[in-house]
Amino acid sequence: MRHARVLAVSAVVVSAIAAAAWAQTTVTPLPDNGPIQTASLDVDFSRTTWGDPVAGQGKAAACAACHGADGNATVEMYPSIAGQSERYAAQQIALIASGQRTSGAAAAMVPFVQNLTPQDMRDIAAYFATQKAGAGLADDSLVSEGPYKGMKFFEIGQQLYRGGDAGRGLPACMACHGPSGAGNPGPAYPHVGGQHASYVARRLQEYQAGQTHETDKAHFQIMASIAAKLTEQEIQALGSYLQGLHNRADDVAAEAAAGPAPAAP
């Protein structure tokens, strides 16, 4: 089995804008573009200020064991959170602390987050928001049967992520999560580029199941309505594609940092 890095290029930005317009007319309810929503949470962010990443670094010490010191987790059951938006990450901490998010390894986080203040949550989230997200490899083995026969496995996910499937009412994922998977901090759509394939698949399966303890279900329902239409193969392929998704600029920067290649003998 071979693998590949998947590049997000600027040429798809125009497509993303068009896809976003289509997504907003085909997915209900429409996303909320206001400040952090607190009405449905037991954690009140209304009196907090912007997170302080310097203060957050110290407060995030306990997070390193699972998520990595810089937020790039090496164990697949734990999500990478480097580059995640402050708003989204703080919301997820609040949901776990209040018992509204319980899936996966959320229970393991409860002792570490239940005594955090709302400002602590924003500070920790701000620290990870400043960290550079990495990326893995996408599976580029050929599909031998089924509707996607002849395509590379990650290309199934790429096709859905960039173009959706109008015939099934599936909007392009990048309409909300961006061409490079960097997310949208306004309506708190998460950064998904470079995320572990197995973690992405598990989250999509949870949305597909359609059950949540969240009292504000608006964002969950958006994802649930999309995931319900995906096949298991498509879910796994989306995970693979996202695992390898990164900006071309990241490769350029890495090459520049490495310096010129050694001369051939």
C-alpha positions in Angstrom: 0.0 0.0 0.0 1.4 3.4 -1.0 0.6 6.7 0.6 0.7 10.3 -0.5 0.6 13.8 0.9 -2.4 15.8 -0.2 -2.0 19.4 -1.2 -4.5 22.2 -0.8 -4.0 24.7 -3.6 -5.3 28.2 -4.0 -7.0 27.4 -7.3 -9.9 25.8 -5.4 -10.7 28.9 -3.5 -13.2 30.1 -6.1 -14.8 26.7 -6.0 -15.0 26.9 -2.3 -16.9 30.2 -2.5 -19.4 28.6 -4.8 -19.7 25.5 -2.7 -20.3 27.6 0.4 -23.2 29.4 -1.2 -24.7 26.0 -2.3 -24.1 24.5 1.2 -25.9 27.4 2.9 -28.9 26.8 0.8 -29.0 23.0 1.1 -28.0 22.4 4.8 -30.3 23.4 7.6 -30.2 24.9 10.1 -27.9 27.7 8.9 -24.8 28.3 11.0 -24.6 31.0 13.5 -21.9 33.6 12.9 -22.2 35.4 16.3 -19.8 35.3 19.2 -19.3 32.2 21.4 -22.7 30.8 22.2 -23.2 30.1 25.9 -26.9 29.7 26.4 -26.8 25.9 26.1 -23.6 25.5 28.1 -23.1 25.1 31.8 -19.9 27.1 31.2 -20.4 30.8 30.8 -18.0 32.6 28.5 -19.8 35.9 28.6 -17.4 37.5 31.0 -14.2 36.2 29.5 -11.7 38.0 27.3 -9.7 36.8 24.3 -7.6 33.8 25.3 -3.9 34.4 26.3 -1.7 31.9 24.6 1.2 32.6 26.9 -0.9 31.9 30.0 -2.5 29.0 28.1 0.8 27.2 27.5 1.3 26.7 31.3 -2.3 25.7 31.8 -2.1 23.2 29.0 0.7 21.1 30.5 -1.6 18.3 31.4 -2.9 18.2 27.8 0.5 17.2 26.4 0.3 13.5 27.5 -2.5 12.8 25.0 -2.5 15.7 22.5 1.2 16.4 22.3 3.1 19.4 23.7 2.3 21.4 20.6 -1.1 19.9 20.0 0.1 17.4 17.3 -1.0 14.1 18.8 1.0 11.0 18.0 -1.6 8.5 19.3 -4.5 8.2 16.8 -7.3 7.9 19.4 -6.5 11.4 20.5 -7.2 14.3 18.1 -4.5 16.7 17.0 -5.5 20.1 18.1 -2.7 22.3 16.9 -4.0 25.1 14.8 -7.6 24.6 16.1 -9.5 27.8 16.5 -9.8 29.2 20.0 -13.5 29.4 19.8 -14.1 25.8 18.7 -11.5 24.3 21.1 -12.9 26.3 24.1 -16.4 25.1 23.2 -15.4 21.5 23.1 -13.6 21.8 26.5 -16.8 23.3 27.9 -19.0 20.5 26.4 -16.7 17.9 28.0 -16.6 19.7 31.3 -20.4 20.0 31.4 -21.0 16.4 30.5 -22.5 17.2 27.1 -19.8 15.5 25.1 -19.1 12.0 26.2 -17.9 10.0 23.2 -14.5 8.6 22.5 -11.9 9.5 25.1 -13.9 12.4 26.4 -14.4 10.8 29.8 -10.6 10.7 30.3 -10.6 14.5 29.9 -13.2 15.2 32.6 -10.8 15.3 35.6 -8.5 17.7 33.8 -11.2 20.1 32.6 -14.0 20.1 35.1 -12.2 22.6 37.4 -11.1 25.0 34.7 -12.5 28.4 34.7 -14.0 29.7 31.4 -11.0 32.0 31.0 -8.7 29.0 31.5 -10.5 27.2 28.7 -10.0 30.1 26.4 -6.4 30.5 27.3 -5.6 26.9 26.7 -7.5 27.0 23.4 -5.6 30.1 22.4 -2.3 28.4 23.0 -3.1 25.5 20.7 -4.6 27.9 18.1 -1.1 29.4 17.8 0.6 26.0 17.2 1.4 24.7 13.7 -0.7 21.8 12.6 1.1 18.9 11.0 -0.2 16.4 8.4 0.1 12.7 7.8 -0.2 10.6 4.7 -3.2 9.7 2.6 -3.9 6.2 1.3 -3.4 6.3 -2.5 -4.0 2.6 -3.2 -6.3 1.8 -6.0 -9.9 0.8 -5.3 -10.6 -2.5 -7.0 -14.4 -2.7 -6.9 -17.6 -0.8 -6.2 -18.8 2.6 -7.5 -15.3 4.1 -7.1 -13.4 1.3 -8.9 -10.2 2.6 -10.5 -9.9 5.7 -8.2 -7.2 6.1 -5.6 -8.7 5.6 -2.1 -8.1 9.2 -0.9 -9.5 10.6 -4.2 -13.0 9.4 -3.0 -12.6 11.7 0.0 -11.1 14.4 -2.1 -14.0 14.4 -4.5 -16.5 14.7 -1.7 -14.5 17.3 0.2 -14.0 19.6 -2.7 -17.1 19.1 -4.8 -19.7 17.2 -2.7 -22.4 15.3 -4.5 -25.2 17.4 -5.7 -27.3 14.4 -6.7 -27.4 13.2 -3.1 -27.6 16.7 -1.5 -24.1 16.6 -0.2 -22.4 20.0 0.0 -18.6 20.2 -0.4 -16.9 19.9 2.9 -14.6 22.7 2.1 -17.6 25.1 2.0 -17.4 25.1 5.8 -13.9 23.7 6.6 -11.9 25.6 3.9 -9.8 24.4 1.0 -6.9 23.4 3.3 -9.1 22.2 6.1 -8.2 25.1 8.3 -11.8 25.6 9.4 -13.8 28.8 10.0 -13.4 30.4 13.5 -16.5 32.6 12.9 -19.2 29.9 13.1 -16.8 27.6 14.9 -16.3 25.1 12.2 -13.2 23.1 13.2 -9.8 22.8 11.6 -9.7 19.3 10.1 -6.7 19.3 7.8 -4.0 16.8 8.9 -6.3 15.1 11.5 -5.9 11.4 12.1 -7.9 9.4 9.6 -9.3 7.0 12.3 -10.4 10.0 14.5 -12.1 11.7 11.5 -13.9 8.4 10.7 -15.0 7.9 14.3 -16.5 11.4 14.5 -18.3 11.0 11.2 -19.7 7.7 12.5 -20.9 9.4 15.7 -22.6 12.1 13.6 -24.1 9.4 11.4 -25.6 7.7 14.5 -27.4 11.0 15.1 -27.3 11.0 18.9 -25.9 13.7 21.1 -26.1 15.0 24.6 -25.5 18.6 23.5 -28.4 20.9 24.4 -27.6 23.2 21.5 -27.8 20.8 18.6 -27.6 23.2 15.7 -24.0 22.4 14.6 -24.4 18.7 15.4 -27.5 18.5 13.2 -25.7 20.0 10.3 -23.0 17.3 10.4 -25.6 14.6 11.2 -27.6 15.4 8.1 -24.5 15.2 5.9 -22.9 12.1 7.6 -26.2 10.2 7.3 -25.8 10.1 3.5 -22.2 8.8 3.5 -21.2 5.2 2.9 -18.6 3.5 5.2 -16.2 3.6 2.3 -16.7 7.3 1.9 -16.3 8.0 5.6 -12.9 6.1 5.6 -11.8 7.8 2.4 -12.6 11.3 3.8 -10.6 10.4 6.9 -7.6 9.4 4.7 -7.9 12.5 2.5 -8.0 14.8 5.5 -5.1 13.1 7.2 -2.9 14.1 4.3 -4.4 17.5 3.6 -2.1 20.5 4.1 -1.1 23.8 2.5 1.5 23.7 -0.2 3.2 26.6 1.6 4.0 24.2 4.4 6.2 22.1 2.1 7.9 25.2 0.8 8.7 26.4 4.3 10.0 23.0 5.3 12.3 22.8 2.3 13.6 26.3 3.0 14.3 25.4 6.7 16.1 22.3 5.6 18.4 24.2 3.3 19.8 23.1 -0.1 20.1 19.4 -0.8 23.6 18.0 -0.5 25.5 17.8 -3.8 25.7 14.4 -5.5 29.1 12.7 -5.0 
